[in-house]
């Protein structure tokens, strides 16, 4: 465990929503190694159908999923007055997607996820929510 991040991450709950089981399981594992508590879902529909939404510090949402896209899921959750900070993960985002994400105040971390880019983004959005 990265002790520098691990102590900070203690108590931070991250929901990962990604339809690719390999990506979802890899993200869950790597974020748990960093000290985060992680719950994962295969799709936005699965998250919405889970009943009461799990209290969390941050959402990590894949853009390209069957059914509802990542940004559309975030918008729907916000309409339901459930709006933890969110991060969108995707590969090769178009200029229009970047603009939609910017307007929604949702940072994009591009796939492939290299280095600590996702952990750093989580620190930024969760830290901003704590100040």
N, C-alpha and C positions, 0 to 999 in steps of 0.2 A: 504494500500500500504506500502511496505517496503520502508521507506523514504531513507534509506541508498542506496539501489539499485535503487529506483525510480528516484532519481536525476541523477544517472549515466545513467540509461536506457533511459532517456528522449532523443528523437531524434534517438534512435536505432531502426531500422526497421528489423523485423525478418520475414522470410517466412517459414511457417510450411507446409511440404508436408507429409501427412499421410492418407492412405486409410480408416482407421477406424474412422468413424465420432465421436464416443465418445472420442477417444484419441485426435483427431484433435481439437475438440471443447474445451476439457479440457485444452490442451496445450495453445490454443489461449487465453482462459480466464485467466489461471494462469500467463502467460507471460504479459498480459495486466495489471493485478493487480500489477505486478512488475514494470510497467511503460513503457514497450516496446510497440511499434506500431507493430501489427501483421497482416499479410495477410496469408490466408490459402488456400491450394489446396488439392484435394483428391488424385491426382496421378501426377507423373512426366509428363504424357501426357497432363493433364489439364494445368499444369504450362507452358509447351512448346506451347500449343495451345492458350494461353491467349493473344497472340500478343506480344507487346513489353514487355520485362521483367521488372518487378518492381524494381527500385533501392532499394537495401537493404544492411544492415550491416552484415547479417548472414543468412544462410540457416539451418533449422533443418529438416532433411530428414529421413523418415523411410526407413529401408533397404528392407523389404519384402512388396512389392506393386505389384499389377497386372501390366503387361506390362513391365515397365522398373524398375529395382531395384534402390535403393538409390545411391549406389556407381556408377552405370552406368549412372544415371542421372547427378550426379556431374561431372563425366568425360565428358559427352556430353556437359554440360554447359561450362566447361573449354575449350573444343575444339572450342566452339563458342566465345571464348574470354570474357566470363562472369564468373568471378570467385570470388565471395564474399567468405569469410570464411564459412566453412560448418561443421556441426556436424551430425553424423550418430546416429540414435537411433534404437536399436534392442534388442531382447532378445536372450541370449545364443549364442553370436557370435562365430563362429568356428575359429580355429587358422588361417586358410587360409583367412577368412574375415578380421580378425585382421591385418594380414600382408598386405593385399591389402589396407586397410584403412590407415595403417601406411605409406606405400609407397606413398599414395595420400595426406598425411599430413591432414587426416580427423580424428579427435578424435571420439571415440565411447562413447556414454552414454547408459548404459544398462537399458532396461525395466525390471521390473517396475521402473519408474523414482521416485527415493526416495529423500526426502529432497530437497536441493537446487542444486543437481548435475547438472541439465541442465542450470540453471541460472549461476552457477559458470563456466561452460564450455563456455557459451556465453560470459561472461566477459573475459575469457582467449583468445578466438579467435578474438573477436572484439578489445580487448585491444592490442593484438599483431599486428593487422592491423593498429592501430592508431599510433604505435611507429615508 
